[in-house]
Structure formats: structure tokens, C-alpha cells
Amino acid sequence: MALLSYANLTRYILKVLDIRLRQRDVLGITLSSLAVSHVLSAGGVGGWVVTYNALRKRQVPHGLIFVAIAAQQFFNYAVLWFFFALALVWLVLARGQSIAGYVVGIVLIGLILWLTGYGVYLYNHRSRMRRRVTQLAHLANRVMRREVVHERHIDGWLDNLFAGMRRMTSHRGSFRTTTVLACGLWFFDMLCLYATFLAFDYPIGFGYLAVGYVVAYGIGTLAPTPGGLGAIEGILIALYVGFGVPSATAVAVVLVYRLINFWLPIPPGFIAYLVVKPGRRPIAEGEVEEAAAEVCEMAPPAVSSAEPAPPGDTA
């Protein structure tokens, strides 16, 4: 159910962006990107690359892919970090724990939120955003000593990005639906952990279950290991033992849960990868600019007559 919620979140965002894919295709892309991110990368970067290449293979414009991936990640982690903040307040006020033990996670999350806010600022000052992106691309090319980012494509990518963001912000109910689907991902995954506790004949209180879960994932997903491997397990065990769970039970439950949650999706994920075949292909000359023109010519989703239409691009 957690995987289906994640796939439906992706599919709904693509639908808002006027990208129609079958449920089977989205589920295959989701499963394959999850498997790759669990094995080959830290921070999910490998999974994002798989998603990007799979959607490019299906002729989705570059900028809309960036919007889809960014929106997917934003809603997933905005929900997680909201409950993470509530859990920290509970740990400090109700259990008298020191907030110093969580300072690294808080600082990292604060940094990510600052970067998000700066991205919103640049989105609302688009000429400045074009300059910043061009500067970053130039710096990346100088560091790598080759053209890893095609600077001539930047304007086309950003035009796609702006068009996609207009669709996301003008579509009625998009914020509510994406938030519900993101909650479904974490809720059903947490139910898997709860079922594992029950399998070991330990009916843990739901409050303790939820606090341990969101704190472990809120901090563990920032660890420099694929899928927070090692960090999430360690935090879960430490927190549940602190909540009174016998250490042997806590270790067994967490290891079995992570076997189901982390390792079990990998084999079917690589099978899905072979089916999806998200192979890279070179960008043809003028392709980005043509895609940007097509996206900008398409009408945005309808808005209610009671709501003003979104302002035009002032870039």
C-alpha cells in the first residue's frame, strides 16, 4: 500500500502537468527508481536519474520532469518533517529529553528548508534565477573540465520549469491531494512496522510507534548511505529501547521490518528496471527549445471562476 501511494502520488503530479501515463508504467518506474536508490546512491539521486531517463524516453519535456520530481520529493518530505517537528516537541516536553541529541538533524533540515525558500525566491525573480542557474552550470563545467551541463539549453529548461509550476499552482485541489497521497506513503509504511511488532507479540502503543518512526526517518534519511541504511535502524532501535521495548525485541522487529521495507523491493525493482529500460539518449539540437515552445503553447488547467487566473510569465 505504501508503494501504491507513492506511485499514485507520482501519477497524480504527472496528471496535473498534463502527462498521461498508465498506472502500470508509473508503478514500474517507481519500483525501479526505488531499487536503484536503495543500492547505488545516497539521497535518492540514482532513483531520480532513473525517473528522469524513463520519462524522457516517453517524450516528457525536461522542465516538466524537474517539476514532477521536485513536487514529489517536496510533498513527501514536507509531511515527514512536519511530524518530525511534532515528535521532537513531544520528546522534549513530555519525556524531558535534550534537544541537543537531535541538533544535527535539525540543522540539516533547516538548511534544506532555507534552500527551498531561496528556490521559491528565485522562482519569483526569474531573470535572477536564469543568471544563477547559468552561473552554476558554468561552474560545474569548469570543475568537470567538460560540458556536463549544456548552457545553451538552460533557457529552454527554465521555460519548461516555469510552465510546469504554473500548472501545479493553478490546478484546483492539487495541494490537498498530493498531501494526502504523501501521508499515505508514510502511514502505510508505519503500519508495516506496527504489524512487525504484533508478529513478535509486542503491541506497542501507537504514539510511541509514530514518534520513533518519524524521528528515525526524519534524521536517518539525511545519512550519506542509500536509503538511510544503518542510520534508520540504529535510531529506531535506540528510541524503542528508550521507550521500554526489550532490546532483543527491538532489534528483531527493526531488522525484520527493514528486510521487508528496504531489501524486499530490490529484486522486483531491478526486474521492473529491465522492463522500463530508462536508457539515456543524447539531446538533439533544438529539442529543448521545441519542447519549451510546445509546453508554453498548451493551455494551463482550468481554474474556478471565483479565483483569478495565474499571472503570466514576466521573465
Secondary structure as UniProt FT lines:
FT   HELIX           2..16
FT   TURN            17..18
FT   HELIX           23..39
FT   TURN            43..44
FT   HELIX           45..57
FT   TURN            58..59
FT   HELIX           62..93
FT   HELIX           99..102
FT   HELIX           103..124
FT   HELIX           126..144
FT   HELIX           151..153
FT   HELIX           154..170
FT   TURN            172..173
FT   HELIX           174..199
FT   TURN            200..201
FT   HELIX           206..220
FT   TURN            221..222
FT   HELIX           226..228
FT   TURN            229..230
FT   HELIX           231..242
FT   TURN            243..244
FT   HELIX           247..258
FT   HELIX           259..263
FT   TURN            264..265
FT   HELIX           266..276
FT   TURN            285..286
FT   HELIX           287..297
FT   TURN            305..306
//
